[in-house]
Amino acid sequence: MTIGILKKGDRVINVTSDFIAVERKDGEVDIIPIFKDGETLRVDPENIVTIGYGDNIVQTKAGDVTITTF
């Protein structure tokens, strides 16, 4: 089985039964949920959380709307 989520310069920093943490080339970290679907592992692309640079602000998108919390 291969999980193709890395790009050149990325590295895996943690793997659990629930997620894979990937440090991207730019230093941000994606927490990528995984789940078992029968005998197959799947990535949940709709629920990836990116930990990036900023001023302690959390943002999410709902369609074309960006929701920001401080």
C-alpha positions in Angstrom: 0.0 0.0 0.0 1.2 3.5 -0.8 -0.2 6.8 0.5 0.9 9.5 -2.0 0.7 12.7 0.0 4.2 14.0 -0.1 5.7 16.6 -2.5 9.4 17.2 -3.1 10.9 18.7 0.1 8.1 17.5 2.4 8.7 15.1 5.3 6.5 13.0 7.5 6.8 14.0 11.2 4.2 11.7 12.8 1.9 8.8 11.9 -1.0 7.5 14.1 -4.0 5.3 13.3 -6.0 8.6 12.9 -3.7 11.0 11.0 -0.4 11.7 9.3 1.5 14.9 10.1 3.4 16.2 7.2 5.9 19.1 7.4 5.7 20.9 4.0 8.7 22.4 2.3 7.7 25.9 3.4 7.6 24.8 7.1 3.8 24.6 7.5 2.4 21.3 8.8 -0.6 19.5 7.4 -2.5 17.2 9.8 -4.1 14.7 7.3 -6.9 12.5 8.6 -6.9 8.9 7.6 -9.5 6.2 8.1 -10.0 2.6 7.3 -12.7 1.8 4.7 -13.0 -2.0 4.9 -9.5 -3.3 4.1 -8.3 0.0 2.6 -6.9 3.1 4.2 -8.2 6.4 2.9 -7.2 10.1 3.2 -10.0 12.5 4.3 -9.1 15.6 2.1 -12.0 17.7 3.3 -10.8 17.7 6.9 -7.0 18.5 6.5 -5.9 21.0 9.1 -2.9 23.2 8.2 -0.7 24.7 10.9 0.9 27.7 9.5 2.5 31.0 10.3 0.3 33.8 11.6 -1.0 35.7 14.6 -3.0 33.0 16.5 -5.9 33.3 14.1 -8.0 30.3 13.0 -9.7 30.4 9.6 -11.9 27.9 7.8 -13.8 28.1 4.5 -17.5 27.4 4.0 -18.0 27.6 0.3 -16.9 31.0 -0.8 -17.0 32.4 2.7 -13.9 32.5 5.0 -14.7 32.3 8.8 -12.1 33.8 11.1 -11.8 33.4 14.9 -9.3 35.0 17.2 
